[in-house]
Amino acid sequence: MNPVPQKNYTSSLIRNAGVIGAATLLSRILGFVRDMVTASYLGTSIYADAFFVAFRIPNLLRRLFGEGSLTAAFVPVFSTYLTAGKRLEAREIAQTAMTLTALCLTIVTLLGIIFSPLIISLIAPGFEATPEKYELTVFLNRLMFPYILLISLVALAMGILNADNHFLTPALAPVLLNLCMIGAALSLSRILGNAALALAIGVLAGGLAQLLLQFPVLKRHGFPWRPRFKFRHPAIKRVVVLMGPSLLGLAITQITIFFNTLLASYLVDGSISYLYFADRLIQFPLGIFAVALGTAVLPALSRSAAEKDWQDFSSTFSLALRLLMFITLPAMAGLIVLSKPIVFLLFERGYFGAHSTSMVSQTIIAYATGLWAYAGLRIIVPAFHSLQDTKTPVKVGAIALVANLICALVLMQLLQHLGLALATAISSAVNCLLLLTILKRRLGQDIKITGCSRALYQSLLATVVMVIIITTLDQLPLMTASYQSHIHESLRLATKILCGLGSYFLCARLMRNPELTQLKSLITRRRGKSSEQ
């Protein structure tokens, strides 16, 4: 095989992941600003619980129908036509998929609005004991349900552009959601007298803004949205067939979220909010790199699978896993040792007090133990989807669901909401390890996962050094955490983060870590291009 295309694919994967990661970084920063505003206006009150549960339902359906099963089934099939040079037919497939999605999700939205009281009673039955919380949750859920229609169309548009090797605009879309929610909270909370209502309006505005952003770029790439009703096209049928198992697999994941929310609704007020704010912080490293890498790797693996280039498939998949270890392990350790000062700086103001800070920081530690597994699934599941195998993740996901239910019921009795977070980490680990084992056995000699043992060893060693440096700094008199001043604490936290990262990258350099070299070479090339321009 010619090694040149393989090298280009590898470079393309890192470059695309970098583009997505940079855009996602901006989105996550604005997301933290959004969460800071939300925490200030709502704290961990019943209004916060009501908003988070109401938003979780359309958000859950977004992951289920939009960014989840539809994208996972559509991109591999769509990429096959692009790889074969059938661009005109690919445009018809894209337009038909958009039309079918719009029709189906309109029906889902109308049903969701009508049956909101039943949905809330099912997902958070504990709310019925507090009529004010229950009624507000139902109202907010009805208001935000059209978000599922808007964001699912956005997700499909993002899949089309990603398959055509354009990643920047789709990655920037979430920025608009955060801006709309921040703007709505700041401008409408006093006018409406209800910050939760203002945030819900911001969600709708954000969904519409994201959709409008995609249309011009789709047109520029030759995929303008036009109603098209060729629902019998073989590609559409194939997408629907693949969606079935994928939808079931994602349903298993969402059942886990649903079950945790149901259990948390019976715990003390604020439990759902503790889980929400902790999850938001966990999503930061996931979004910047793991999700970015997973988004970039699906089209890359799909092209390799379509061409049956298993050498490139192996190279791309192995590289993705190694890069994931290099970033995820220090991120996991950093979140564990720095959870309290991070929560204090980001959220402790207004109605979000010291008790909330303590509860959320403990929840972060529980969630963070499974960060490696959450990140790994972002790479391993797309590998199965690129092979147009959506059944295996479903079967393994069912096993992980059972593990989650058992662990949640047991640990909840001992640790309250922390038990729910730990159960999520444990079940994700089960899911990740089983899928990786099956993938290796299935492909046999066709795929070889290379360099991962070395990458794991080097990343673990550098992470241990990083943790020692951070904990040593904690013992210095000037670094003792007082949590009294945001300015002083921000300086202490910045010092710890810079020293920790510095020690990690120094260790990686001393060990001649190839992942560090690849990332540095990418940055150097990007700077070189910028200077030439």
SULJO-V617424 format. One record per helix or strand of 2 or more residues. SS is the DSSP state (@ for helix, = for strand). FROM is the first residue (numbers start at 1). LEN is the number of residues. Records with the same first field share a line. If there is no record, write none. Layout:
SS->FROM-LEN  FROM-LEN
//
This chain:
@->3-40  46-38  87-28  116-8  125-5  131-14  147-17  168-25  195-26  234-31  271-37  310-38  354-15  371-16  391-25  417-30  452-23  477-3  486-25  514-19
//
